[in-house]
Amino acid sequence: MKHTCLLVTALLLTCCGGGADNTPAPPPVPRKSRLAAFDTGGLDAGLTLPDFTDYWTLSEQRNGNSYPVKADVTDEAVMVLRLGADGAFAANSGEWVVESLPTIGRKMEALGKKFWNSEKKASAAAIILFADVGAPYVSLLELCRELVDLQVRNLWLVTRDRRDDAARLLPLKVDTDQLFREWYFLAPEEIATTLIVDADGIRPRAGGANIDLKAPLSPENARALAGATRVQFVLAADADVGRFATAANLAAPVGYVDVEPFWPVLDMPHDNEPLRVKRELVEFDDDLGIAAGMDLPTLNEYWRAVASGERLPAPVEIDDESPLLGLRVASDGRFSTRARGEPEWTMHQDDMGFIQALQRNAGEIDFDTGVGTLQLVLAVERKTSWETFLGVLEIAASSGVHRIFVVTNDVVGPTPRLLDLSLPIGGGLENAVPAKVDLTRRGIAADGNYTVKFSIDGKTHEYSGARFASSLTDWTAGRQSDPDVLLVRMPRDEPFETLFTILNATAWLGMNGIRIGG
């Protein structure tokens, strides 16, 4: 009897699987989309992501909409940002830290340089942006403008797709080409494929009737806009990221790959301000070929400020009645000169040749001041040392030359213009109100280990890091008064082009003069 019970028990255990649950697992829920999903890693906690389901659905149908980006928050070239409903940015490096946009810009500048692509003239660095639907749209525009200045074109917005409840990365259009243009400008072929979405609806940028966008575009209206690949979103001042997502979904039937938050609205003049379509500034007519083949520094914001009526020294117009000497200074410090009437350039092996050229072309000398009428026009390559340029100024001053004009490239055009760096006669700074920029550096220039001190309004501001120009711009904007003169001091081995970085950053000070030292 005992053996019979054991046998029955064994049979029961066999039939029941030894007590284990052998019920087959339910089949996985089939995915509704094959588009690349993005692993948020929980960084979206507390946020409501913008919903782009309609856009992604049509993208998967290959209607021309963009495909999601495949990336990871741990990628070396990626900076991860968060934009909250209060408009505050935060950067993530293990935890969220609230940071200002200028601070983010400084960090992004370093990352951008690390992944610079010379062929594309833009950086391969990227930002992954977690933005709440309630975040101000204007904050997104400000970020786009900052990335244009940094020549970083990769901005990927974390979006929600209700299908599979997935997160996907939407690439936003950041037009870095605009950095080199005075006002926002598109070529005719770009205009032909661009649409604008604003309060009135959607319309071709090239002109045409508005189509209402309160509901998704009908197939008929979508066909009418066929061929467009780029949509610029010009939304109300109080719009949020959720409104941006809604507009993008409503326009999705068009089939467009470039989703562009239209940041230039931040810089557009008010209704009572005139729009300058070009810079009506004096150009430099380089008859002697002073700048030919030279790698010259670039001024942009400075000439923009001059054209807007600031007190800055205007571009110089050469006096045909006064003597002129052209001086070319190569990055290795070599000098060559040429005056009017001379058939070719003369290379000088030492300073004496340059001094003799100044003496031959001195023109009339004022015996009271010891100053002549000679116009010295310099073409100095960007990488030339600051010490070499200071040497030129010292030689000119000792030779009685004070009219010193430097050839610069205005990015609009590009157009050559002469920057007036004339030396003061007899001091002249006793009663002037100055602003001072004192730049120091540890290591080589490429390391970007700078410290800048900016003195204005009786206060001295200080910043350390590669992105010192942004700090100068911030301090310039926050000034209480306009100085009469800007005093600049830099390390003697600093590249000459750094002077122009400083002038662009401080242009809106509206100073009457620029004085430099070493």
Disulfide bonds with the S-S distance in Angstrom:
none
